Amino acid sequence: MELGNAFFKSGSSQDSSGFIKFPGDNKLHPAVFMLASVVSEPEQPSVPKVKRSLILREQSTDYIYSDDLINWQVGYLPFTHNYGGVYYGDGKFLVLSDDGPVALSLDGINWTSYPFPFTTDKYQCVYGDGVWMVIGCTNSNIGATSPDGINWAIFTIPGNPTSWRALAYHDGRFVLADQMTNLALYSDDKGVTWNSVYGFPGSGCIGMCWGGDRFVMGSWKTNQAGYSFDGINWVSVTLPVTYEWHCVVYGNGYFLATHFGGETALIDGSDNYLRGSPDGLSWELLPLPRKGRRSTIIFTGEKFLTAAEPNFIETSDGNGVWDTVVIPEYAGNPSVFRGIACGEIL
């Protein structure tokens, strides 16, 4: 071992016979080399992540979930309420009930119920800047935030109670809009303080999201839409006809908006149409294969996913072609699908 180390000292040399000569020493010494083999740890096989999608029914303990958007199974929640939606963030699913607790799940199958600090209707929730934010919707001026979906802190929204029904987030900014007026606010400190939005379009909103480089909204029961690059200053867009905007989502470079049906239908039979736009400015009608009220739509990261009454699921990658899956379990029990979420699980 000493000879092997000496070989690397400055001034030593090795002749062709395999001997080594050290500085100040004319003797030849056998050159000894010790080669150390490096043993690497065997690579551990990576555990593939699964994208699981959940679709929530109104006023029911059961819901459906799928890992491939084709085969759907029935799951069960730990309580029965009129649900305010299902959401995904921070590696977990969160279910809101209108007037009661919340439920959390890491896999979308096993749930734990937790108390919530207020009983006002809760229809809007987003995850951003490290917190869940939930807004009280009906005649309300309160909301709540939580870092984990378990421990909640209430905040107050300035002004008179109203019907807050649209909530969006991007880059530290939460934007909030009223359903019945053009009142809108924004917060850069997780709901502690709220400031006015300028020129918010229309006369009420329940559909708004961030996509690409802008916020986009649709006005409730009017012919107004709008977009904003910062969530504060808005550009209004006038459409040729009234549209009952209900949900706006972004994916694959495109905004899609659902229509809930009713007396303000875009055209006769428009329950089988969506509206689409690349920029929130120019909108077009997009036909769907079946009629049915659609209250919500999401983008899974690969496909758009929506659910329509009474019992069918529709998916598309945004090319205008929609695949339909019928849920036989709900054939005799038509459903209002109250929320859709998709997230990765191990």
DRENKE-398536 format. One record per residue (C-alpha): residue number from 0; residue in one letter; x negated, y negated, z. Coordinates in steps of 0.05 Angstrom, whole numbers, plus 5000, padded with zeros to 4 digits. Example, Ala and Ser with C-alpha at 12.3 -4.5 7.8 and 13.67 -1.06 7.14 Angstrom:
2
 num residuo   xx   yy   zz
   0       A 4754 5090 5156
   1       S 4727 5021 5143
***
This chain:
346
 num residuo   xx   yy   zz
   0       M 5000 5000 5000
   1       E 4942 4953 5017
   2       L 4909 4967 4949
   3       G 4973 4954 4912
   4       N 4982 4887 4946
   5       A 4908 4868 4935
   6       F 4915 4876 4860
   7       F 4958 4813 4858
   8       K 4908 4768 4894
   9       S 4877 4714 4852
  10       G 4810 4734 4821
  11       S 4820 4810 4821
  12       S 4812 4848 4756
  13       Q 4825 4917 4729
  14       D 4782 4953 4679
  15       S 4806 5003 4627
  16       S 4788 5063 4670
  17       G 4844 5049 4719
  18       F 4799 5020 4774
  19       I 4804 4952 4806
  20       K 4749 4905 4828
  21       F 4760 4853 4883
  22       P 4726 4784 4887
  23       G 4660 4788 4926
  24       D 4660 4864 4922
  25       N 4623 4900 4866
  26       K 4653 4967 4883
  27       L 4708 4997 4840
  28       H 4770 5020 4875
  29       P 4824 5065 4846
  30       A 4883 5023 4825
  31       V 4946 5045 4860
  32       F 5013 5019 4838
  33       M 5077 5031 4875
  34       L 5140 5022 4833
  35       A 5203 5009 4871
  36       S 5267 5032 4839
  37       V 5326 4986 4847
  38       V 5389 5022 4866
  39       S 5451 4982 4846
  40       E 5518 4990 4879
  41       P 5568 5025 4835
  42       E 5619 4976 4805
  43       Q 5685 4978 4840
  44       P 5744 4985 4792
  45       S 5783 4920 4789
  46       V 5855 4923 4813
  47       P 5899 4897 4758
  48       K 5948 4842 4777
  49       V 6021 4851 4760
  50       K 6067 4795 4739
  51       R 6133 4806 4773
  52       S 6196 4767 4754
  53       L 6256 4758 4800
  54       I 6326 4736 4782
  55       L 6372 4715 4839
  56       R 6448 4721 4839
  57       E 6494 4672 4874
  58       Q 6525 4694 4940
  59       S 6496 4764 4941
  60       T 6445 4802 4980
  61       D 6419 4836 4918
  62       Y 6376 4810 4861
  63       I 6338 4842 4803
  64       Y 6263 4845 4789
  65       S 6218 4870 4733
  66       D 6145 4878 4717
  67       D 6154 4881 4642
  68       L 6218 4839 4629
  69       I 6251 4901 4600
  70       N 6263 4949 4657
  71       W 6299 4916 4716
  72       Q 6310 4943 4786
  73       V 6354 4920 4843
  74       G 6323 4890 4906
  75       Y 6355 4865 4970
  76       L 6346 4802 5011
  77       P 6349 4800 5087
  78       F 6410 4754 5089
  79       T 6473 4734 5051
  80       H 6481 4661 5033
  81       N 6497 4616 4975
  82       Y 6426 4613 4949
  83       G 6388 4551 4929
  84       G 6339 4588 4885
  85       V 6276 4630 4884
  86       Y 6207 4601 4874
  87       Y 6134 4624 4869
  88       G 6072 4590 4896
  89       D 6010 4604 4938
  90       G 6014 4678 4923
  91       K 6085 4688 4951
  92       F 6158 4684 4932
  93       L 6204 4638 4971
  94       V 6280 4643 4971
  95       L 6323 4584 4995
  96       S 6392 4591 5023
  97       D 6439 4531 5018
  98       D 6452 4523 5092
  99       G 6409 4574 5128
 100       P 6341 4606 5132
 101       V 6287 4619 5080
 102       A 6257 4686 5060
 103       L 6185 4700 5041
 104       S 6154 4759 5004
 105       L 6084 4775 4978
 106       D 6109 4826 4928
 107       G 6180 4804 4912
 108       I 6208 4867 4944
 109       N 6195 4865 5019
 110       W 6222 4803 5052
 111       T 6217 4767 5119
 112       S 6268 4715 5140
 113       Y 6247 4650 5175
 114       P 6288 4593 5205
 115       F 6292 4527 5167
 116       P 6297 4459 5203
 117       F 6360 4433 5169
 118       T 6425 4462 5142
 119       T 6438 4413 5085
 120       D 6444 4444 5016
 121       K 6375 4461 4988
 122       Y 6372 4468 4912
 123       Q 6302 4441 4896
 124       C 6234 4466 4916
 125       V 6164 4460 4887
 126       Y 6095 4482 4910
 127       G 6038 4432 4900
 128       D 5979 4399 4936
 129       G 5977 4457 4985
 130       V 6049 4451 5010
 131       W 6119 4475 4995
 132       M 6167 4417 4988
 133       V 6243 4427 4996
 134       I 6294 4372 4987
 135       G 6363 4367 5019
 136       C 6410 4359 4961
 137       T 6482 4341 4979
 138       N 6493 4274 5014
 139       S 6423 4279 5042
 140       N 6362 4235 5056
 141       I 6317 4289 5085
 142       G 6267 4339 5061
 143       A 6214 4385 5090
 144       T 6144 4409 5075
 145       S 6106 4471 5096
 146       P 6035 4496 5084
 147       D 6057 4568 5090
 148       G 6132 4572 5080
 149       I 6140 4589 5154
 150       N 6126 4526 5193
 151       W 6165 4466 5167
 152       A 6161 4391 5181
 153       I 6219 4345 5164
 154       F 6209 4278 5128
 155       T 6259 4223 5113
 156       I 6275 4197 5043
 157       P 6288 4121 5044
 158       G 6356 4093 5027
 159       N 6427 4120 5035
 160       P 6440 4195 5031
 161       T 6453 4219 4961
 162       S 6451 4281 4917
 163       W 6378 4295 4903
 164       R 6376 4349 4850
 165       A 6311 4342 4810
 166       L 6240 4352 4837
 167       A 6175 4358 4799
 168       Y 6100 4357 4816
 169       H 6034 4343 4783
 170       D 5964 4324 4807
 171       G 5983 4302 4878
 172       R 6048 4267 4858
 173       F 6118 4290 4874
 174       V 6175 4259 4834
 175       L 6247 4261 4859
 176       A 6312 4243 4823
 177       D 6385 4234 4842
 178       Q 6439 4275 4806
 179       M 6492 4219 4802
 180       T 6452 4155 4790
 181       N 6386 4133 4758
 182       L 6353 4129 4826
 183       A 6284 4163 4827
 184       L 6225 4161 4875
 185       Y 6154 4186 4878
 186       S 6107 4206 4934
 187       D 6031 4213 4933
 188       D 6025 4236 5006
 189       K 6067 4299 5009
 190       G 6133 4263 5025
 191       V 6108 4217 5081
 192       T 6123 4154 5040
 193       W 6166 4145 4978
 194       N 6164 4090 4925
 195       S 6211 4070 4869
 196       V 6205 4096 4798
 197       Y 6215 4044 4743
 198       G 6264 4052 4685
 199       F 6286 4122 4701
 200       P 6331 4143 4643
 201       G 6405 4160 4643
 202       S 6452 4161 4702
 203       G 6432 4223 4740
 204       C 6385 4282 4733
 205       I 6379 4355 4754
 206       G 6328 4377 4703
 207       M 6256 4353 4705
 208       C 6186 4383 4699
 209       W 6113 4369 4683
 210       G 6084 4398 4619
 211       G 6023 4383 4576
 212       D 6007 4311 4593
 213       R 6075 4285 4617
 214       F 6137 4291 4660
 215       V 6201 4304 4620
 216       M 6273 4298 4644
 217       G 6344 4305 4618
 218       S 6401 4263 4644
 219       W 6461 4297 4675
 220       K 6523 4294 4629
 221       T 6496 4238 4585
 222       N 6459 4232 4519
 223       Q 6395 4207 4553
 224       A 6328 4241 4561
 225       G 6261 4212 4579
 226       Y 6186 4223 4590
 227       S 6131 4192 4632
 228       F 6056 4201 4634
 229       D 6050 4183 4708
 230       G 6119 4197 4737
 231       I 6129 4123 4752
 232       N 6139 4087 4686
 233       W 6190 4121 4641
 234       V 6209 4118 4568
 235       S 6283 4131 4553
 236       V 6305 4172 4493
 237       T 6376 4169 4465
 238       L 6404 4232 4434
 239       P 6462 4233 4384
 240       V 6508 4272 4430
 241       T 6521 4284 4504
 242       Y 6485 4343 4535
 243       E 6495 4374 4603
 244       W 6422 4382 4620
 245       H 6411 4433 4675
 246       C 6339 4456 4675
 247       V 6277 4435 4637
 248       V 6214 4478 4632
 249       Y 6149 4476 4593
 250       G 6108 4532 4560
 251       N 6067 4546 4498
 252       G 6066 4472 4481
 253       Y 6141 4465 4482
 254       F 6196 4439 4528
 255       L 6261 4479 4533
 256       A 6325 4455 4568
 257       T 6385 4496 4588
 258       H 6457 4475 4583
 259       F 6507 4499 4635
 260       G 6570 4494 4593
 261       G 6637 4463 4611
 262       E 6674 4403 4585
 263       T 6611 4366 4564
 264       A 6589 4421 4517
 265       L 6542 4397 4463
 266       I 6584 4428 4408
 267       D 6640 4480 4408
 268       G 6610 4544 4432
 269       S 6545 4512 4452
 270       D 6537 4560 4510
 271       N 6490 4598 4464
 272       Y 6443 4540 4451
 273       L 6382 4510 4484
 274       R 6348 4444 4468
 275       G 6274 4443 4450
 276       S 6222 4390 4443
 277       P 6146 4387 4434
 278       D 6140 4319 4469
 279       G 6205 4301 4506
 280       L 6220 4251 4450
 281       S 6247 4292 4392
 282       W 6296 4347 4410
 283       E 6328 4402 4369
 284       L 6382 4454 4378
 285       L 6357 4525 4388
 286       P 6409 4581 4380
 287       L 6410 4640 4427
 288       P 6438 4709 4408
 289       R 6496 4708 4458
 290       K 6543 4660 4491
 291       G 6538 4652 4567
 292       R 6524 4598 4618
 293       R 6450 4591 4633
 294       S 6433 4549 4694
 295       T 6358 4561 4695
 296       I 6298 4581 4653
 297       I 6224 4592 4669
 298       F 6160 4605 4631
 299       T 6124 4667 4658
 300       G 6057 4647 4628
 301       E 6071 4691 4568
 302       K 6146 4686 4554
 303       F 6206 4642 4567
 304       L 6256 4678 4611
 305       T 6329 4660 4623
 306       A 6391 4695 4648
 307       A 6463 4685 4625
 308       E 6531 4703 4651
 309       P 6557 4755 4657
 310       N 6499 4804 4657
 311       F 6444 4796 4606
 312       I 6371 4773 4606
 313       E 6336 4737 4548
 314       T 6262 4730 4534
 315       S 6222 4695 4479
 316       D 6150 4676 4466
 317       G 6175 4610 4437
 318       N 6179 4631 4364
 319       G 6255 4625 4362
 320       V 6266 4700 4368
 321       W 6300 4722 4432
 322       D 6303 4793 4459
 323       T 6363 4812 4501
 324       V 6368 4862 4558
 325       V 6436 4879 4587
 326       I 6438 4894 4662
 327       P 6489 4950 4669
 328       E 6493 4945 4745
 329       Y 6527 4877 4737
 330       A 6575 4896 4681
 331       G 6634 4899 4727
 332       N 6610 4842 4772
 333       P 6596 4780 4729
 334       S 6542 4737 4760
 335       V 6520 4666 4765
 336       F 6445 4672 4764
 337       R 6420 4621 4814
 338       G 6345 4624 4806
 339       I 6287 4655 4768
 340       A 6214 4661 4789
 341       C 6152 4697 4765
 342       G 6086 4708 4800
 343       E 6025 4752 4804
 344       I 6021 4807 4856
 345       L 5967 4858 4871
***
